[in-house]
Amino acid sequence: MPGRLFLTRPGAEVAEAFGGDWPEGQGPRANIAPGQQVVVWDGAALRLMRWGMIPVGRVNARGRPVMETIVNARSETVFAKSAFENTRRGVVPCDGWYEWTGKARRKQPWRIAPKDGSLLGFAAIWDVWTAPNGAELAQVATVTCAPNGDVAPVHHRMGVILAPHEWPLWCGGNLSEAQALCHPWPDGRLEVAHAEGVDWSAA
């Protein structure tokens, strides 16, 4: 959807891929959960943002306040919903993500990553929330689409994965160009395996 992310390759490698500087104090992370800070490319630089958008002041189509924190936004509606009005576009780099199947207390975690070990870039939207005390917080939500054939057996959604040459287009292109990028990753490129040895309490 993604449920949680992991980014364990050296930050310098990610920075080189995006042509920017790696944020200080960020090391390899095998378990990144919503509510934590993630690295985001905003089209110009890599920066830290909170994963999960606090929709203060936003309303839905009926004019009612949006109450829940938004972690993932559906690509089918992200460009039309008033809750996402005036957000900007960014890319969340990661090595892969986790999903779960099964019933409560017996859920099986799955690790999903490119078969070739390449860096992923999830399409995302972001903005800056201003707290009552005036403090500003950059916040981000990943954008999702229907799953491809690799992911469908474990989840009904997946993040929109962008190829490296699409990163600038997603961040700086017009609306129609961005919408055209919102489709499932081609089948056969992802490996889905049991997630083992992950410290889930670390999140």
C-alpha positions in Angstrom: 0.0 0.0 0.0 2.8 0.5 1.3 2.4 -0.5 5.0 6.0 0.1 6.1 9.2 0.9 4.2 12.9 0.0 4.4 15.9 1.8 3.1 19.2 0.1 4.0 21.6 1.1 1.3 24.1 3.8 2.0 22.7 7.3 2.0 25.5 8.5 -0.3 24.2 6.1 -3.0 20.7 7.5 -2.7 22.0 11.1 -2.8 24.0 10.3 -5.9 20.9 8.9 -7.6 18.9 12.1 -6.9 21.8 14.5 -7.4 21.6 16.0 -3.9 23.0 15.9 -0.4 21.9 13.2 2.0 20.2 14.6 5.2 22.4 14.5 8.3 21.9 11.8 10.9 20.0 9.4 8.6 21.4 5.9 8.6 20.2 2.5 7.2 16.7 1.7 8.4 15.0 -1.7 8.1 11.6 -0.7 9.4 10.1 2.7 8.7 6.6 3.2 9.9 4.0 5.9 9.3 4.4 8.7 11.8 8.2 8.6 11.4 10.4 10.8 9.3 11.3 9.7 5.8 13.6 11.1 3.2 11.8 12.8 0.4 13.1 14.4 -2.8 11.0 17.5 -3.4 12.2 18.1 -6.9 15.3 20.0 -5.9 16.7 18.5 -2.7 16.5 15.5 -0.4 14.8 16.5 2.9 13.1 14.9 5.9 9.4 14.8 6.2 6.9 13.2 8.5 5.2 10.2 6.8 1.5 11.0 7.3 -0.2 14.3 6.5 -2.2 16.0 9.2 -5.2 17.5 7.2 -5.8 20.5 9.4 -8.1 22.9 7.7 -8.9 20.5 4.8 -12.4 19.5 4.0 -13.9 16.7 1.9 -16.2 17.1 -1.1 -19.2 17.6 1.3 -17.4 20.4 3.1 -16.7 18.4 6.2 -13.3 18.4 7.9 -10.9 15.6 7.1 -10.1 14.0 10.4 -7.8 11.1 9.8 -4.0 11.4 9.2 -3.4 10.6 5.5 -0.5 8.1 5.0 -1.4 6.9 1.5 -3.4 8.8 -1.2 -5.2 7.0 -4.0 -3.9 8.0 -7.4 -7.4 7.8 -8.9 -8.6 10.7 -6.7 -5.6 12.5 -5.4 -5.8 15.2 -8.1 -9.5 15.8 -7.6 -10.1 15.7 -3.9 -10.2 19.0 -2.1 -8.4 17.3 0.8 -5.2 17.3 -1.3 -5.6 20.8 -2.8 -2.4 22.8 -3.0 -0.2 19.9 -2.1 3.1 19.5 -4.0 4.6 16.4 -5.5 7.7 14.5 -4.3 9.5 11.2 -4.5 10.2 8.8 -1.5 13.3 6.7 -2.1 13.3 3.2 -0.6 14.7 -0.3 -1.2 11.3 -1.9 -0.7 8.3 -2.2 1.5 6.3 -4.6 3.7 2.7 -5.8 3.6 0.8 -8.2 5.8 -1.7 -11.0 5.1 -3.8 -13.2 7.4 -5.9 -12.6 10.5 -5.1 -10.5 13.5 -2.3 -11.9 15.8 -1.4 -14.4 13.0 -0.5 -11.9 10.3 2.3 -12.8 7.9 4.7 -10.0 7.0 5.9 -9.9 3.4 9.0 -8.2 2.1 8.6 -6.6 -1.4 11.6 -5.4 -3.3 13.0 -5.2 -6.9 14.5 -8.4 -8.1 17.6 -6.5 -9.4 18.2 -4.7 -6.1 17.6 -1.3 -7.7 16.5 1.8 -5.8 12.8 2.5 -5.8 11.1 5.9 -5.9 7.5 6.1 -4.7 5.3 8.9 -6.0 4.2 11.1 -3.2 2.4 14.4 -2.3 3.6 16.7 0.5 3.0 20.0 2.1 4.0 22.0 5.2 1.7 22.0 8.2 1.9 24.9 10.6 1.2 24.0 14.2 -0.7 26.3 16.6 2.6 27.5 18.1 3.8 28.5 14.7 6.2 25.5 14.2 6.3 24.1 10.7 6.3 20.5 9.8 6.9 19.1 6.3 4.7 16.1 5.8 4.2 13.5 3.1 1.8 10.8 1.8 2.7 8.1 -0.7 0.5 7.7 -3.8 -1.1 4.3 -4.5 -2.6 2.5 -7.5 -3.9 -0.9 -8.3 -1.4 -3.8 -7.7 0.6 -5.5 -10.4 0.7 -9.3 -10.7 3.6 -9.6 -8.2 1.8 -7.7 -5.4 -1.8 -8.7 -6.0 -1.6 -12.0 -4.0 -0.7 -10.1 -0.8 -2.4 -6.7 -1.2 -5.1 -4.9 -3.2 -3.0 -1.7 -3.6 0.6 -0.8 -4.2 2.6 2.4 -4.3 3.1 4.2 -7.6 6.7 3.4 -8.5 8.5 5.8 -10.7 11.5 5.1 -12.9 14.5 7.4 -12.3 13.8 9.4 -15.5 10.3 10.0 -14.3 11.2 11.6 -10.9 11.6 15.1 -12.3 8.5 14.8 -14.4 6.4 13.7 -11.4 7.7 16.6 -9.3 7.7 19.3 -12.0 5.4 18.2 -14.8 1.9 19.4 -15.4 -1.2 17.6 -14.1 -1.8 15.4 -17.1 1.9 14.4 -17.2 1.8 13.4 -13.5 -1.5 11.5 -13.9 0.0 9.5 -16.8 2.6 8.1 -14.4 0.1 6.7 -12.0 0.0 3.0 -13.0 1.2 -0.3 -11.6 4.9 -1.3 -12.0 5.3 -3.9 -14.8 4.8 -7.5 -13.7 7.9 -9.7 -13.0 10.2 -7.0 -11.6 9.4 -7.4 -7.9 10.2 -10.2 -5.5 7.7 -11.0 -2.7 9.1 -13.1 0.1 8.5 -13.8 3.8 9.9 -11.0 5.9 12.3 -12.5 8.4 14.6 -11.1 11.0 12.9 -7.7 11.2 12.6 -6.0 14.6 9.0 -4.7 14.3 9.3 -3.1 17.8 11.9 -0.7 16.4 9.3 1.5 14.7 
